[in-house]
């Protein structure tokens, strides 16, 4: 632990967070969400800034409005507090936040030599009763939204993340996350996971994308390839060289540390009642986490905060 860099990062975090947020949001062009009927919607740029500031400080909508007036970070008059919550419920808005999560991690693409995948839950503002669960099969009896993410083992940055219902399985989402991670340019190194991701299909996909899979082995697994040489190599390594296998897998705790830090800083629950808004709220927490990681990297590796987000992109609307 570099305590000097940590102390510098924490004592300058709020100012650098706002500076990085504005640099990130202002680097990109956003779609016009006006459908040609009624009043034009508020600019996406300003709503992204407002939502991220609210998520970082943990304010309620009404308190966030007064804070935004004081900060002067918006290019428009501060909107009504209901507008902040209404925009979270738009699928296109959550899609843009998800893309910003990826872009916020790209400046640290060369710092991680290994990755860990896991899932964690964020509590809901209510607990559905059993009648609701039976009537609506999509309702979560567990009462939380589930964040699936891949974390860098060195920086703790989270480049790719998706949010699902609390009952969604981990293994199928691994295949989505691994493809997203590779397509974004974060290639190579170990890819670690717990026993929930243990399958021949996941091992083959990880190796095909250029990663070395290391998943927790159950007692009853066998090295029979079953069409997956990657599975056989991983199981044999775990059986014949357990010390080497454990040395690789010990870095998986980094994803637990990242999730723990995110929840302690930005809360372990969401306040929205709409599932789409809840997903966007969770992704905003991931965005804030990545920017805080960037603040620490700036102090530790002497990065230039004005030269981190230089490439423009125009995010596509979600279908």
Buried (B, 14 or more C-beta within 10 A) or exposed (E): EEEEBEEBBEEBBEEBBBBBBBBBBEBBEBEEBEEEEEEEBBBBBBBBBBBBBBBBBBBEBEEBBEBBEEEEBBEEEBBEBEBBBBBBBBEBBBBBBBBBBBBBBBBBBEBBEBBBBBBBBBBBEEEBEEEEBEEEEEBBBBBBBBBBBBBBBBBBBBBBBBBBBBBBEBBBBBBEBBBBBBEBEBEBBBBBBBEBBBBBBBBBBBBEBEBBBBBBBEEEBEBEBEEBEBBBBBBEBBEEEEEEBEEBBEBBBBBBEBBEBBBEBBBBBBBBEBBBBBBBBBBBBBBBBBBBBBBBBBBBEEBEBEEBBEEEEEBEEEE
